[in-house]
Amino acid sequence: MIHNEERKIEYYNALVEKRSDYEGVFYVGVTSTGVFCRPTCPARKPKYENCEFYETAQQALLASFRPCQRCRPLSHPNQVSDIVRLLVEAVEQNPEKRWKGHDFKTLSIDESTARRQFKKRFGMTFVEYARARRMGLALKSIRSGEKIIDTQLASGYDSSSGFRDAFSRIMGAPPTLLDDSRIFKAAWLDTQLGPMIAISDEIGLFLLEFVDRRGLEREVERLRKRLKAAIIPGQTQPIQSIEQELTQYFEGTLTEFRTPLHFIGTPFQRSVWEQLQQIPPGETRSYADIALALGKPTAYRAVAQANGANQLAIVVPCHRVINTDGKLGGYGGGVARKEWLLNHERLHRAITR
């Protein structure tokens, strides 16, 4: 979501004026209706305070907005193929569905063709699009903190069953059917690098990830199944603590996180994560360096796997691990974020010296 106030005013004016030269530059999510539109949407213009602006359709989907039926933001400009239109409509008919190979065959659509056309048109595959829509529904109540019935209606469901399915498949139980089971709280945190989800109990933080991280949905599912718990929207002291510390981190005034953490992993994984926390801000280490520090110099591949399994982004700084040749390597939150985080830490380390 775009937070720069001048940019938001610019985009709102373009929306009011239906400026076609802003097509593809931004999408607007309307909080009062739950839909997202393109700049030239013919519908009555929303109030400024009800608008949220996004650079991509995927960001709007993950923020729980559904495509507008009037301006069809996933069809214009440059009309998309019948395959893309058909699949977008199929997702809206059943947004909590997880697509399998046989689902494409039922629609007489080639799965690889769907992937290629979505990637070319929207910069994401069809599976990524469907996941973003599904995750947006599950994250909606976490993001807004609204009452369950309000969330259900704003999600576009005429009955409660669809919303409960979308929520419970990821979070573990329908939010209205929780009993005395073990319960964890989840919150939506806005940051300079995009929204994050935080999950904790009353003692410590279990998960902190960017909401557009690939594999987040299954990551959350694995966590709550392993803990035999359900996850509901809410606040805890650890979540409040990490939200405050993230603000300070992005402002450049915090270098050491003190929010209590829970590590869910094997002894080896935990040893790797502890090593990551010892890397000073603005510095980097290779997988081989970490393996050597653990006294297991040949275990660099296992170190890489443990690094990728980290569920506490930024706080356990897996972004500070790079390839032996000096290249950045991969990062669950995206290489662009990894580069930004390293540059941010180096800049503020230089300033404070």
HELIX and SHEET records of a PDB file:
HELIX    1   1 GLU A    5  VAL A   16  1                                  12    
HELIX    2   2 SER A   20  TYR A   22  5                                   3    
HELIX    3   3 TYR A   48  ASN A   50  5                                   3    
HELIX    4   4 ALA A   57  LEU A   62  1                                   6    
HELIX    5   5 ASP A   82  GLN A   93  1                                  12    
HELIX    6   6 GLY A  101  THR A  106  1                                   6    
HELIX    7   7 GLU A  111  PHE A  122  1                                  12    
HELIX    8   8 PHE A  126  SER A  144  1                                  19    
HELIX    9   9 ILE A  148  ALA A  154  1                                   7    
HELIX   10  10 SER A  160  MET A  171  1                                  12    
HELIX   11  11 LEU A  216  LEU A  227  1                                  12    
HELIX   12  12 GLN A  237  GLU A  251  1                                  15    
HELIX   13  13 PRO A  267  LEU A  276  1                                  10    
HELIX   14  14 TYR A  287  ALA A  293  1                                   7    
HELIX   15  15 TYR A  300  GLY A  308  1                                   9    
HELIX   16  16 CYS A  318  ARG A  320  5                                   3    
HELIX   17  17 VAL A  335  THR A  352  1                                  18    
SHEET    1   A 4 CYS A  51  TYR A  54  0                                        
SHEET    2   A 4 TYR A  27  VAL A  30 -1                                        
SHEET    3   A 4 VAL A  35  CYS A  37 -1                                        
SHEET    4   A 4 ARG A  66  PRO A  67  1                                        
SHEET    1   B 4 LEU A 205  PHE A 210  0                                        
SHEET    2   B 4 MET A 196  SER A 200 -1                                        
SHEET    3   B 4 ARG A 182  LEU A 189 -1                                        
SHEET    4   B 4 ALA A 229  PRO A 233  1                                        
SHEET    1   C 2 ARG A 285  SER A 286  0                                        
SHEET    2   C 2 VAL A 321  ILE A 322  1                                        
END                                                                             
